[in-house]
């Protein structure tokens, strides 16, 4: 990574249950026929979150390429199914949607992965934790109780998913191949390929969600904030992310 060079990274999120019908329609407008067909096969709430996430991605990408309107973006699948924007040069993006949440990150400084999850205590079970944690992680997590246990479950889940997405592995990757220490949370070992330097951030959202972002960074990102979006019109002006975003916590990558 060339430390002297800085490049933009932007992260936007929408709490989809709060959208007005007109804003929901505005997010849906730029989707192509394939996206609409995929959305139509989903249950109503999942369809809402899918549509907003994919519409949000198009508006966010157009902030970086102002000459390309949101409907004009075309995508191809990477080796593990990660969507890649065509004719975008070094630009990369990642999206995630969960129950009531859509998240998009766009990066000009390396491959990016983002994950967002609804924090639901009942989902933070020992059985599910065993699918994403190694033995030491699982033992440390099991020693916790109550809200701390739930919060760490979703912090660990989103962190590992964001790393796998940035590496292009997606659902084909095994989260147990990424080893973390939990107090404080940090990445201590993994076998993911890198063209630059791995960097990660994480934060809870007040609405009952947790998000994480990871970069295979080939340049230093500008100050990274999670910016809430209520309507697509907020993203139509190119430039730096609004200053009122929420600052994410860096997650170290070290032993």
N, C-alpha and C positions, 0 to 999 in steps of 0.2 A: 504494500500500500504506500502511495506517495503522500506523506503527511503534509506536504506544503499545499496540496490541492484539496479544495472543499467542493462538494457537489450536493445538490438538493435531494432531500427525502421528505415526503409528505405523507401523513397518515390522517385519514378522515373516518369518522364513524357516525352512523345514524341509528338512533333508537326508533325502530320501525313502528312500534305500536303507537307512537306519538304523532305520526304523519297525518296531515290533512289529506283528504281524497285528491285534491288538485295536485299536491306535491307528489303523492304516490304515482299519479298518472305522468307527471313530468319526469320522474325517474324511469318509468317504463318506456317512454317515447323513443329513445334512441336504440333500443334493443333490436337485434336482427331476428330473422325468422327462426334460426336455430335456437337462439336463447328463448324466444317466446314458446317454441315447441317444448323445450325442456321444462320451462316454468309451468306449462299447462298440465304436465304429468304429476305435479306435486300437490299435496294437500294445501288448503287455502293459506294457512299461516306460513308454511315453508315456502309457498309460492311468493308471498309478499316479501319475505326476507331475501330470496333468490333474486327477484326482480330489482329490489333496491340495491343490493350489492353489485349486480352487473351494470345497472345504470350509473351508480356512483363511480364505478371503475372507469367508465367512458368519460364522465365529466372530469374526473381527476386526471386522467391521461391528457385530456385536452388543455389542462392548465400548463402542461409541459410542452405541448405542441399546439400553440394557439391557432395555427393555420389549419388544423384538422378538427372539424366539428365532431362532437360525440358520436353521431350515427355512422361516421366514416371509418371508425376503427374496425380492423379485421384481425382475427386471432388464429393462431395455429397451436397445435398441441406439442409440448415438449416430449422428451423420451418417456417420462412417467406420467404424462397427461397434464402437466402444468400448462395453463394457457399462456401463450407468448404473443405480445402485440407485433403485428407485421410492420416492417419498414419503420421501426422505432429507434434504430441505432442502438446505443447502449442502454436505452430505457428499459426498466423492468417493473413489473407490478405484481401484487398478490392481493387476493380478496378472501374474505371469510364471512360466513353468515351463520347465526345461531338463532335461538328462539328470541325474537325481538331485537336483534342486532345485525347490522351490516357494517363491515370494516374493510377499508381499502388502503393499501400503501403503494406509493409510486416512488421509484428510486432512480436517480441518475448517477449513483456511485457504486453500483454492484447489484448482484442478485439479492432479491428481497423476499421474505416470507412473513406473513402475518396470520395470527389466529385469534379469534375472539369466541368466548364461550359464556353462556348464561350460568351464573353461579347458583347451582341448585344442590343443596346439602345432600339430598337423597342419592344423587349421582356420584358422590364422593365415597364410594364403597371400597372395601378392601379388595373385592374381586376385580373392579375396574382399575384400581391403583396398581395391582399386580401386572396388568397388561402394559403399563407404561413405565414401571419402575423396576430397577434392579434390586437385589436383596438388601443392600445397605440403605438405599433410598426408602424402600418399603418399611424397613425397621425404624428409621428415623421418623417417617411419616406416622406410623402406627403409634409411636410414643406420644403424639400430640392428641389434644381433645378439642371438641366443640368447634367454634368458629375458626380457630387457628388451623385446625386440621383441614377444614373445608377450604379455607383460603389458600393454603399451600398446595392442596390437590390441584386447584385450577391454575395457580401460578406455574406449577411444574408441567401440567398438561399443555397449556398454551405455549410455554417456552419451547418445549420439545417439538410441538407441531410447527411452530414458526421456523425452527431450524431445518426440519425435514422439508418444508415447503421451499425455503430459500435454496436448499441443495438440489431441488428438483425431484426429490424422492416422493413427496406427498404420502398418500395412504400406503404406498408400497414399502415405505421405510419402517423400521422397527424402533419405536421410541426408547426401548430398553438399551439400544446401542449407544445412547447418549447418557453419560453418567454425570450426575449433579450432586453437589453437596447442598444441604438444605438449611444450614444455619451459619451464615446467611446463604441465600440461594445463589449458586454460581455453577457454571459448567466446568467440569474438571477433565472430561475426556470424551472424545467421540472420534469416529472414523470418517466423517463427512469430508468430501473433497473441498478444496478452497482455491480460488484464483487470487484472493486478496487476504483479508483478515476477518475472522468471525467476530461479530459484535451483536449484542442482544439488549433489549429493553423490555420492561414489563410494567403493568399497572392495573389496579382495580378501577372500575368505573362506578360512580355513585348509583347508577341505575340497576346494579346487581349483575354486572358483567366483569370479565377479566380479559385483557388483551395482552399480547406479546408480539414483538417484532424482532426479526433477526436479519442481519446483512452479511453477505460475503463481500465485504467492503473493499473496493479498489481505490477509494478516496475517503477522506473524512466527511461524514455527513454534517450538514448544517444542524443547528440546534433543533432537536426533534421534539415535536409536540403532537399530542392527539387532539384533533380539532373536531368538535361536534358540528354536524351539518343538519339543518332542518329542511332545506329545500335546495334543489340543484342550482338555482340562481346565485347562491352564495359562492359557487365554484366557477362562475363564468369568467372572472377576471384572472388572468395569468399573473403569477408573481409568487412571492413568499407566502407561506401559510399565515393566517391571521395570528396576531400576537397573543390572543386570549385563549389559546389552546392549553391543554393540560400537559405538564411535563412528565415524561416517562422516566422510570428508574433504570439506570444502566445495570445490566447483569454481567458480572465479570466472567471472563473465560480464562481460568487459571486453576492450578492445583491448590 
